[in-house]
């Protein structure tokens, strides 16, 4: 028999990158397996939790249709003008306003 790790609520929360309250909410809603209470604390058997996670991930992957790859959107930008060119363009616009 191989040894196993007991996972606390804090361990499970860290594993999924959520807070402990989120883990408890998901247990209460039935979206997450129930822990076993030992010595007044909740623990998950690591092997059972990983089995549940593996099964859940496989089921979720088989339910999702394959998606076409997303084409990246490329923004075409104008070549930037130098400071001198911008000043000359501004002066030309100002002269055009005065002449009008």
C-alpha positions in Angstrom: 0.0 0.0 0.0 1.4 3.3 -1.0 1.3 6.3 1.3 -1.0 9.2 0.4 -1.2 12.8 1.3 -4.1 14.4 3.1 -5.1 17.7 1.5 -6.6 20.4 3.7 -9.0 23.1 2.4 -6.1 25.5 2.2 -4.1 22.9 0.2 -6.9 22.4 -2.3 -7.6 26.2 -2.6 -3.9 26.8 -3.3 -3.9 23.9 -5.9 -6.8 25.6 -7.8 -5.7 29.2 -7.2 -8.9 30.1 -5.4 -9.7 31.1 -1.8 -10.9 28.5 0.8 -14.4 29.9 0.7 -14.7 29.2 -3.0 -13.7 25.5 -2.3 -16.4 25.3 0.4 -19.0 27.0 -1.9 -18.3 24.4 -4.6 -18.5 21.5 -2.2 -21.9 22.8 -0.9 -23.2 23.3 -4.5 -22.1 19.7 -5.5 -19.6 20.9 -8.0 -16.6 19.5 -6.0 -16.2 16.3 -4.1 -17.0 16.3 -0.4 -14.0 16.1 2.0 -13.8 13.6 4.9 -13.9 15.1 8.4 -11.0 13.9 10.6 -10.3 15.2 14.1 -12.7 18.1 13.4 -11.0 19.2 10.1 -11.8 18.6 6.5 -9.4 16.6 4.4 -9.4 15.2 0.9 -7.5 12.0 0.0 -5.1 13.1 -2.7 -5.5 10.0 -4.9 -9.3 10.4 -4.9 -9.1 14.1 -5.6 -6.8 13.6 -8.5 -9.0 10.8 -9.9 -12.0 13.1 -9.7 -10.1 15.9 -11.4 -8.8 13.6 -14.2 -12.4 12.3 -14.8 -13.9 15.8 -14.8 -11.2 17.2 -17.2 -11.7 14.3 -19.6 -15.5 14.6 -19.6 -15.3 18.4 -20.1 -12.9 18.0 -23.0 -15.1 15.4 -24.7 -18.2 17.6 -24.4 -16.6 20.7 -26.0 -16.6 20.9 -29.8 -13.3 21.4 -31.5 -12.8 25.0 -32.4 -11.1 26.5 -35.4 -7.8 28.2 -34.6 -8.3 31.9 -34.0 -6.5 34.1 -36.5 -4.6 36.9 -34.8 -5.7 40.4 -35.7 -2.8 42.4 -36.9 -3.1 46.2 -36.6 -1.4 48.0 -39.4 0.1 51.2 -38.2 1.4 54.1 -40.2 5.1 54.7 -40.0 5.8 57.4 -37.4 7.0 60.8 -38.6 10.0 62.4 -37.2 9.6 65.4 -34.9 10.8 67.7 -37.7 8.2 66.3 -40.2 5.5 66.7 -37.6 6.4 70.3 -37.0 6.5 71.1 -40.7 3.1 69.4 -41.2 1.7 71.5 -38.3 3.1 74.7 -39.7 1.6 73.9 -43.1 -1.8 73.3 -41.6 -1.6 76.6 -39.7 -0.6 78.5 -42.8 -3.5 76.9 -44.7 -5.9 78.1 -42.0 -4.5 81.6 -42.1 -4.7 81.7 -45.9 -8.3 80.5 -45.9 
